[in-house]
Amino acid sequence: MQKLCLIIGLSLFYCVAHGQHFHKGYITKDGQKTEGYINYKPTKKDKRTIKFKATEGELVNTYQTEDIDGFYLENYMSEFISVSVNDTAKIFSEVKGKGTVTLSSYENKFFLTKDGNSINFDLPVKAKNTNTHHDIASKRIMEVQEMGRVKNFLSDCDDLDFINLNRNTINKIVDLYNSCTGNPTKRTKPKTIMAGLNVGLNYSLIRFETGKGSHTILGEYAYLGETKFDPSIGYRLGAEVEFLPGSFLDKTSLTTGLLYSHNKYTGKGKIVRESFNTTQINEIEFEVHRVEIPFALKKYFNPAQQGFFISPSFVGYLVVDQKQYRYFEDYILDFLQTSKEEFDFLPYRKFSGMAAITPGFDKFLNKKMKFSIGVTLGYDLGFIDSLKVINPRMLLTGINTALKF
């Protein structure tokens, strides 16, 4: 356990030391590009500031929307431009498509920019309430008004016609307009799927007991008392897939995979036989091989789907093999009047699941490779098959690392 904690501590120290969130890219000003490293962490109060350094060892400079035209982040293939929200305020907006007109967005606010002019609107269109027919009608009027603004801004294309304005149709509208003006839309395609190898260690604890007469195979007057296992350190390896939202500003991602895990347990159990009024402690040893399919939602504290995250998850598993070395002593087998081969005690259900929470750290090594490390704290939802268990406890702590491409 001490070695495991040391590994976790050193790994997290490495991540913190290298987690400054400067991304390789360039800034643009009057058509000129300056390459370097960019730190962009927008907040509710400040969406107009970036930090920039030409080299990793150089002093950091601060730029705002008035100082540069925009910037590009290489690892994410994401471009941002400076756009006006109103007559006095500007923000950096993420480009979704470029042509005669450029479509960009920041959260729910969308921008159309051409010839140095721009308009912005919210999608979906904001409405205070939609509880009554009057509210719904008012929202539709607002949508029609926004469509009128968009049509007027793009009025130099006679073929442009649409009856709805939403997140799906705005992309089609921009594509149609740019094709109409002879400058088809160019879109960047950031990575939305990454797959790679997951390797980890499991640190597992098991405790359980059953009620009187509940274990039918032991008979009416015998039952399992508290059974404790020594901490087990096992391993886990397999494939992991991460689904990215395709937007630098989004702070979530989804992961799944197919993993193989192995743990070996050694402990002691109590067999209580009321007919003799005695309790006997017996050695137990077994190992478990299982296939796991995790489903996890990662919530990051910063944009770019990297840095520190917290991830709730559910892990479904199938026990594919279970080997027992020792169980109860011969007198138990005599008591049951059966052979050791026939005595099938499964500490795990064949198929069940585990609820878990994972704090961790992700980092893009380059635009094609991502490293992830996390510490998983889990609770098994369904070990013990035929027993009516009192106070079941199976806790799992693990450290997982993944390298995805």
C-alpha positions as CSV (number, residue, x, y, z in Angstrom):
1,M,0.0,0.0,0.0
2,Q,2.9,2.4,0.8
3,K,4.4,1.7,-2.6
4,L,1.0,2.4,-4.3
5,C,0.6,5.7,-2.5
6,L,4.2,6.6,-3.5
7,I,3.4,5.9,-7.1
8,I,0.2,7.9,-7.0
9,G,1.9,10.8,-5.3
10,L,4.8,10.9,-7.7
11,S,2.5,10.7,-10.7
12,L,0.3,13.5,-9.5
13,F,3.4,15.6,-8.7
14,Y,4.6,15.1,-12.3
15,C,1.2,16.2,-13.6
16,V,1.0,19.3,-11.5
17,A,4.6,20.3,-12.4
18,H,3.8,20.0,-16.1
19,G,0.2,21.2,-16.1
20,Q,0.6,24.9,-16.9
21,H,-1.9,24.8,-19.7
22,F,0.2,26.6,-22.3
23,H,-0.8,25.3,-25.7
24,K,1.4,25.5,-28.9
25,G,-0.1,27.8,-31.5
26,Y,0.1,31.3,-32.9
27,I,-1.5,34.7,-32.6
28,T,-2.6,36.9,-35.6
29,K,-2.4,40.6,-36.0
30,D,-3.1,42.5,-39.3
31,G,-2.6,39.2,-41.2
32,Q,0.8,38.4,-39.5
33,K,1.3,35.2,-37.5
34,T,3.5,35.0,-34.4
35,E,4.1,31.4,-33.2
36,G,4.5,30.5,-29.6
37,Y,2.6,29.1,-26.6
38,I,-0.9,30.3,-25.5
39,N,-2.8,30.1,-22.2
40,Y,-6.5,30.8,-22.7
41,K,-8.8,30.2,-19.7
42,P,-12.0,32.3,-20.1
43,T,-14.2,33.1,-17.1
44,K,-17.6,34.6,-16.7
45,K,-16.0,38.0,-16.0
46,D,-13.1,37.8,-18.6
47,K,-13.5,36.3,-22.0
48,R,-11.1,38.7,-23.7
49,T,-7.7,37.9,-22.3
50,I,-4.9,35.4,-23.3
51,K,-1.4,34.9,-22.1
52,F,1.4,34.3,-24.7
53,K,5.1,33.5,-24.8
54,A,7.2,33.0,-27.9
55,T,9.2,30.2,-26.4
56,E,8.7,28.0,-23.3
57,G,11.4,29.9,-21.3
58,E,10.3,33.4,-22.3
59,L,8.4,35.9,-20.2
60,V,4.7,35.8,-20.5
61,N,2.8,38.7,-22.3
62,T,-0.9,39.4,-21.9
63,Y,-3.1,40.2,-24.9
64,Q,-6.7,41.2,-25.1
65,T,-9.3,41.3,-27.9
66,E,-8.2,44.9,-28.8
67,D,-4.6,43.9,-29.2
68,I,-4.8,40.9,-31.6
69,D,-7.2,39.6,-34.3
70,G,-7.2,36.1,-32.9
71,F,-5.2,33.0,-32.2
72,Y,-4.9,29.3,-33.2
73,L,-4.3,26.3,-30.9
74,E,-2.4,23.6,-32.7
75,N,-3.2,20.5,-30.5
76,Y,-6.9,21.2,-30.8
77,M,-7.0,22.6,-34.3
78,S,-9.1,25.4,-32.8
79,E,-9.1,29.0,-34.1
80,F,-10.5,32.0,-32.2
81,I,-11.2,35.4,-33.5
82,S,-11.9,38.7,-31.8
83,V,-15.6,39.7,-32.3
84,S,-17.9,42.4,-30.9
85,V,-20.7,41.5,-28.5
86,N,-21.9,45.1,-28.5
87,D,-20.6,48.6,-29.2
88,T,-18.1,48.5,-26.3
89,A,-17.3,44.8,-25.6
90,K,-15.4,42.1,-27.5
91,I,-14.7,38.5,-26.7
92,F,-12.7,35.6,-28.3
93,S,-15.1,33.4,-30.2
94,E,-14.3,29.8,-31.5
95,V,-14.5,29.5,-35.3
96,K,-16.8,26.8,-36.6
97,G,-16.4,27.5,-40.3
98,K,-14.7,30.1,-42.6
99,G,-15.6,31.5,-46.0
100,T,-17.1,34.7,-47.3
101,V,-18.9,34.7,-43.9
102,T,-17.3,33.2,-40.8
103,L,-19.4,31.4,-38.2
104,S,-18.0,31.4,-34.6
105,S,-19.5,30.8,-31.2
106,Y,-18.9,31.2,-27.4
107,E,-21.2,28.9,-25.4
108,N,-24.7,29.7,-26.6
109,K,-23.8,32.9,-28.4
110,F,-23.2,32.7,-32.2
111,F,-21.5,35.2,-34.4
112,L,-21.5,35.8,-38.2
113,T,-18.6,37.9,-39.4
114,K,-17.9,39.3,-42.9
115,D,-16.2,42.4,-44.4
116,G,-15.2,43.6,-40.9
117,N,-18.9,43.6,-39.7
118,S,-20.6,41.1,-37.4
119,I,-23.9,40.2,-35.8
120,N,-24.6,37.9,-32.9
121,F,-27.5,35.9,-31.5
122,D,-28.3,33.2,-29.0
123,L,-29.1,29.7,-30.0
124,P,-31.5,28.4,-28.9
125,V,-33.3,31.8,-28.8
126,K,-33.6,32.9,-25.2
127,A,-37.1,33.3,-23.7
128,K,-38.0,34.1,-20.1
129,N,-40.8,31.5,-20.0
130,T,-42.5,28.9,-22.3
131,N,-45.3,27.9,-19.9
132,T,-48.3,29.3,-21.8
133,H,-49.4,29.6,-25.4
134,H,-48.6,33.3,-25.2
135,D,-45.0,32.6,-24.0
136,I,-44.5,30.0,-26.9
137,A,-45.9,32.5,-29.4
138,S,-43.5,35.2,-28.0
139,K,-40.5,32.9,-28.4
140,R,-41.5,32.2,-32.0
141,I,-41.7,35.9,-32.7
142,M,-38.2,36.3,-31.3
143,E,-37.0,33.5,-33.5
144,V,-38.5,35.1,-36.6
145,Q,-36.9,38.4,-35.7
146,E,-33.5,36.8,-35.4
147,M,-34.0,35.0,-38.7
148,G,-34.8,38.4,-40.2
149,R,-31.5,39.8,-38.9
150,V,-29.5,36.9,-40.4
151,K,-31.3,37.1,-43.7
152,N,-30.6,40.8,-43.9
153,F,-26.9,40.3,-43.0
154,L,-26.6,37.7,-45.8
155,S,-29.0,39.5,-48.2
156,D,-26.4,39.5,-51.1
157,C,-27.3,35.9,-51.8
158,D,-30.7,35.5,-53.5
159,D,-30.8,31.7,-53.1
160,L,-30.7,31.8,-49.3
161,D,-34.0,30.7,-47.8
162,F,-34.7,29.1,-44.4
163,I,-37.7,28.8,-42.0
164,N,-35.8,27.8,-38.8
165,L,-32.8,29.1,-36.9
166,N,-31.1,26.6,-34.5
167,R,-27.7,25.0,-33.9
168,N,-28.1,22.6,-36.8
169,T,-29.6,24.9,-39.4
170,I,-27.1,27.8,-38.8
171,N,-24.2,25.6,-40.2
172,K,-26.3,24.7,-43.3
173,I,-27.2,28.4,-43.7
174,V,-23.5,29.4,-43.6
175,D,-22.5,26.6,-46.0
176,L,-25.3,27.6,-48.5
177,Y,-24.3,31.3,-48.3
178,N,-20.5,30.6,-48.8
179,S,-21.3,28.3,-51.8
180,C,-23.6,31.0,-53.2
181,T,-20.8,33.6,-53.0
182,G,-18.2,31.3,-54.5
183,N,-16.1,30.7,-51.4
184,P,-17.1,27.3,-49.9
185,T,-16.9,26.9,-46.1
186,K,-13.6,25.6,-44.7
187,R,-14.0,23.8,-41.4
188,T,-11.4,22.5,-39.0
189,K,-12.0,19.0,-37.8
190,P,-10.7,18.6,-34.2
191,K,-10.3,15.1,-32.8
192,T,-13.6,13.7,-31.5
193,I,-12.4,10.2,-30.8
194,M,-9.2,9.0,-29.2
195,A,-8.3,5.3,-28.5
196,G,-5.4,3.8,-26.6
197,L,-4.0,1.6,-23.9
198,N,-5.1,1.6,-20.2
199,V,-2.9,0.1,-17.5
200,G,-3.6,0.2,-13.8
201,L,-3.3,-1.3,-10.3
202,N,-6.1,-2.3,-8.1
203,Y,-6.1,-2.2,-4.3
204,S,-9.1,-4.1,-3.0
205,L,-10.7,-4.8,0.4
206,I,-13.6,-7.3,1.1
207,R,-15.7,-7.8,4.2
208,F,-19.0,-9.6,4.6
209,E,-21.1,-11.8,6.9
210,T,-24.4,-13.7,6.6
211,G,-27.4,-14.2,8.8
212,K,-28.4,-17.3,10.8
213,G,-29.6,-20.1,8.6
214,S,-29.3,-18.0,5.4
215,H,-26.5,-20.1,3.8
216,T,-28.6,-23.2,2.9
217,I,-25.6,-25.3,1.9
218,L,-24.2,-25.2,5.4
219,G,-27.5,-26.3,6.9
220,E,-30.0,-24.8,9.3
221,Y,-27.6,-24.5,12.2
222,A,-24.5,-23.2,10.5
223,Y,-23.8,-19.9,8.9
224,L,-21.0,-17.6,8.0
225,G,-19.8,-15.1,10.5
226,E,-17.7,-12.1,9.6
227,T,-15.3,-12.9,6.9
228,K,-12.3,-10.6,6.3
229,F,-9.7,-10.7,3.5
230,D,-6.3,-9.1,3.5
231,P,-5.9,-6.2,1.1
232,S,-5.3,-7.4,-2.4
233,I,-3.2,-5.6,-5.0
234,G,-4.0,-6.7,-8.6
235,Y,-3.7,-5.2,-12.0
236,R,-5.9,-4.0,-14.9
237,L,-5.1,-3.6,-18.6
238,G,-7.0,-3.1,-21.8
239,A,-8.3,-0.6,-24.4
240,E,-9.9,2.7,-23.7
241,V,-11.9,5.0,-26.0
242,E,-12.6,8.7,-25.3
243,F,-15.2,10.8,-27.1
244,L,-14.3,14.5,-27.2
245,P,-16.9,17.2,-27.9
246,G,-14.9,18.8,-30.7
247,S,-14.8,22.2,-29.0
248,F,-11.9,23.7,-27.0
249,L,-14.2,25.5,-24.6
250,D,-16.2,22.3,-23.6
251,K,-15.2,20.9,-20.2
252,T,-16.6,17.4,-20.6
253,S,-15.8,14.1,-22.3
254,L,-17.1,10.5,-22.3
255,T,-14.9,7.4,-21.9
256,T,-15.5,3.7,-22.2
257,G,-13.4,0.6,-22.9
258,L,-12.8,-3.1,-22.5
259,L,-10.5,-4.1,-19.6
260,Y,-9.1,-7.2,-18.1
261,S,-8.5,-7.3,-14.3
262,H,-7.1,-9.8,-11.9
263,N,-7.0,-9.9,-8.0
264,K,-6.0,-12.5,-5.5
265,Y,-7.5,-12.6,-2.1
266,T,-6.4,-14.3,1.2
267,G,-8.4,-14.1,4.4
268,K,-10.2,-15.9,7.3
269,G,-13.8,-16.7,7.7
270,K,-15.9,-17.7,10.7
271,I,-18.2,-20.7,10.5
272,V,-20.7,-20.7,13.4
273,R,-22.3,-24.1,14.2
274,E,-25.0,-23.6,16.9
275,S,-25.4,-27.3,17.5
276,F,-21.9,-27.4,19.0
277,N,-22.0,-23.8,20.2
278,T,-18.6,-23.2,18.6
279,T,-17.0,-20.8,16.1
280,Q,-14.2,-21.9,13.9
281,I,-11.9,-19.6,11.9
282,N,-10.9,-21.0,8.5
283,E,-8.4,-19.9,5.9
284,I,-9.8,-18.8,2.5
285,E,-7.8,-18.0,-0.6
286,F,-9.1,-17.4,-4.2
287,E,-8.3,-15.3,-7.2
288,V,-10.7,-13.6,-9.7
289,H,-10.3,-12.8,-13.4
290,R,-12.9,-10.6,-14.9
291,V,-13.7,-8.5,-18.0
292,E,-14.8,-4.9,-17.3
293,I,-16.7,-2.4,-19.4
294,P,-16.5,1.1,-17.8
295,F,-18.7,4.1,-18.7
296,A,-17.4,7.4,-17.4
297,L,-18.2,11.1,-17.7
298,K,-15.2,13.4,-17.2
299,K,-15.8,16.9,-15.9
300,Y,-12.7,19.1,-16.3
301,F,-11.9,22.2,-14.2
302,N,-10.5,24.0,-17.3
303,P,-11.3,24.1,-21.0
304,A,-9.6,21.9,-23.6
305,Q,-10.4,18.5,-22.1
306,Q,-7.2,18.4,-20.2
307,G,-5.9,19.3,-16.7
308,F,-7.6,18.1,-13.5
309,F,-10.9,16.4,-13.7
310,I,-13.5,14.5,-11.6
311,S,-15.2,11.5,-13.2
312,P,-18.2,9.5,-11.9
313,S,-18.5,6.1,-13.5
314,F,-20.2,2.7,-13.7
315,V,-18.1,-0.4,-14.4
316,G,-20.0,-3.4,-15.6
317,Y,-18.0,-6.7,-15.3
318,L,-18.2,-10.4,-16.1
319,V,-16.2,-12.9,-14.1
320,V,-14.5,-15.1,-16.7
321,D,-12.5,-17.3,-14.4
322,Q,-12.2,-17.9,-10.7
323,K,-9.7,-20.2,-9.1
324,Q,-9.8,-21.3,-5.5
325,Y,-6.8,-22.7,-3.6
326,R,-8.0,-23.2,-0.1
327,Y,-11.4,-22.8,1.5
328,F,-12.8,-24.5,4.6
329,E,-10.9,-27.3,6.3
330,D,-11.8,-30.9,5.9
331,Y,-14.2,-31.0,8.8
332,I,-16.5,-28.5,6.9
333,L,-16.4,-30.7,3.9
334,D,-17.3,-33.7,6.1
335,F,-20.0,-31.7,7.7
336,L,-21.4,-30.9,4.2
337,Q,-20.9,-34.5,3.1
338,T,-19.5,-33.3,-0.2
339,S,-16.2,-33.1,-2.1
340,K,-14.1,-30.0,-2.5
341,E,-14.8,-30.0,-6.2
342,E,-18.5,-29.8,-5.6
343,F,-18.3,-27.0,-3.1
344,D,-18.7,-24.0,-5.3
345,F,-18.6,-20.8,-3.3
346,L,-18.5,-17.7,-5.6
347,P,-17.5,-14.4,-3.8
348,Y,-18.5,-12.6,-7.0
349,R,-21.6,-12.8,-9.1
350,K,-20.9,-13.8,-12.6
351,F,-22.1,-10.4,-13.9
352,S,-22.5,-7.2,-11.9
353,G,-21.1,-3.8,-11.6
354,M,-19.2,-1.2,-9.6
355,A,-19.9,2.5,-8.9
356,A,-16.8,4.7,-8.8
357,I,-15.5,8.2,-8.7
358,T,-12.1,9.1,-10.2
359,P,-10.2,12.3,-9.6
360,G,-7.3,12.6,-12.1
361,F,-5.3,14.6,-14.6
362,D,-5.1,14.6,-18.4
363,K,-2.5,16.2,-20.7
364,F,-2.2,16.5,-24.5
365,L,1.3,15.5,-25.4
366,N,0.7,16.7,-29.0
367,K,-2.3,17.0,-31.2
368,K,-2.4,13.2,-31.7
369,M,-1.5,11.9,-28.3
370,K,-3.1,12.3,-24.8
371,F,-1.9,11.0,-21.4
372,S,-4.3,10.4,-18.6
373,I,-3.8,9.4,-14.9
374,G,-6.5,8.9,-12.3
375,V,-7.1,7.4,-8.8
376,T,-10.4,5.4,-8.7
377,L,-12.4,4.9,-5.6
378,G,-15.1,2.3,-6.1
379,Y,-17.8,0.3,-4.3
380,D,-18.8,-3.1,-5.8
381,L,-22.5,-3.3,-6.2
382,G,-23.0,-7.1,-6.4
383,F,-20.3,-9.4,-5.1
384,I,-21.6,-12.6,-3.3
385,D,-23.9,-14.9,-5.2
386,S,-26.0,-17.2,-3.2
387,L,-25.5,-15.6,0.2
388,K,-28.0,-13.4,2.0
389,V,-25.4,-10.9,3.1
390,I,-25.4,-8.6,6.1
391,N,-23.1,-5.5,5.9
392,P,-21.4,-6.4,2.6
393,R,-18.4,-4.2,1.9
394,M,-16.1,-4.4,-1.1
395,L,-14.0,-1.2,-1.6
396,L,-11.6,-0.7,-4.4
397,T,-8.9,1.9,-4.9
398,G,-6.9,1.9,-8.0
399,I,-4.5,4.0,-10.1
400,N,-5.1,4.0,-13.8
401,T,-3.0,5.4,-16.6
402,A,-3.9,5.7,-20.3
403,L,-2.1,6.8,-23.4
404,K,-4.5,7.6,-26.3
405,F,-4.0,8.5,-29.9
